[in-house]
Each structure stands twice: as C-alpha cells, then as structure tokens.
Amino acid sequence: MLLEWHNLKVRLLQDKKKKRFGGDYINYILSESYFQNGYEGVMELLKIDASLSSSNVEVERGFSDMNKIKTKLRNKLDAGRIQDLMSITLNGEEVKN
C-alpha cells in the first residue's frame, strides 16, 4: 500500500505540472481510468473517504434532540428509554404544524 501511495503521489505531481487538473485530487483520482489498476488499496481508501461526511451537523442535531428529550424534569430516564425516544425522534415521521 505504501508503494501504491508513493506512485500515486508521483503521478499526481506529474499531472498537476501538465495542468491536467485543478486541485480536486479525490474526484480526479476517482474519475481517471489510469488510477483504476495498480492502486486498488489507495482507491478503496479514497472511496471510503469520499463517502464520509466532513461535517458534524448530524452529531449536533442528535445532541440537540437529546437535550429536548432529557430535561431537568425528566432526568431520571434510564438509558434504554432515552435510546427509544431518540430513535423515535431521529427516525420517526415529521411532525406537521
């Protein structure tokens, strides 16, 4: 895998000098057929990286919803009940006004 990574970096630097792409490395690598053979390990890691969220918005929403569920008046809820209520909150139907 280290040899794949080294060869990929060399090829990217060559392509960048020849102005074949602007700077979006991941999309360039994933779209070029040249990188499909010989870079299988690195390609798999890049596909995983491209599928991951680069934001923590979902986590923040989850904590916000949990704070709505577990208030000072309902602070004795056990973990199972909180988990059930969180599942309903996060996966249930939208409440319409």
N, C-alpha and C positions, 0 to 999 in steps of 0.2 A: 504494500500500500504506500509506503514512503517513496518508493521508486516511481509509482504512478503519480503521486503528488508532485514530485520533483519534475518529472517530464511534462506534466500539465502546466506547471508554472512557467517552464521554459517556453512552451508553445504559446501560452497566453502573452508573454512578453514579446515574442516574435510577431504575433498577430496584432498586438497593440501598436508596435512600431510601424507596421504596414497599414495602420489605420483601418483594420477590418471591423472594429467595433469601438463603441464609445467608452464604456466603462461598466456596463451592467454585466459583470462577469458571469453570474449564475445563469441568467437567461441565455447568454451567448453560448456557454458550455453545453447547456441542456438542449439547445436548438441545433448546434452544429453536428453533423453526422460524423465528422472526424473523431470526435471525442467518445463516440459510442463503443468503439473497440479499443481494448488495451487500458481502459480507465474504469473498469467495472466497479471497483471498490469506491473510488472517489465519486463516481456518478451516483452510486447508491446513497452516499452521504449527502451529496448535493440535493438529491430528490427529497430526502428527509428534511434537510434544512429549508428547502423551498416550501415545504408543506407546513412548517411551524409558524405560528403567529409571532410577530415581532412586537406585539403589544400585550399589555397586561390588563386590557379593558375587561375581558371576561372575568378575571380574578377579582377586579374591583367591583364589578356588578354582583358577583357572588357574595362578597363581604357585605355589600350594601343590603342585599336581600336578607342575609343572615342577621344583620343588625335590626332589620324590620321585624324579624321573627322573634329573636331573643331580646326582649326588652327588660327593663328593671322589674316590671310586673310579672314577667314570665321567665325569670332567671332560674327556676328550678326544673326546667325541661331537661329530660335526660338526652343523651347523645342520639339514641335511636329515634326519638320523637323529632328532634331537630333535623336529623337526616331525612325523615319522611316529609316534614314540612318544606325543607329545602328542595327536595325532588319535585314536590307539587309546584312550588314557586318557580323553579327553573324550567320545568318541562311541561307544566300544565297549560291549559288554554289561556289566551289573553283575556283579561277582564275588560269588558266593554262598559263605558260610562253610560 
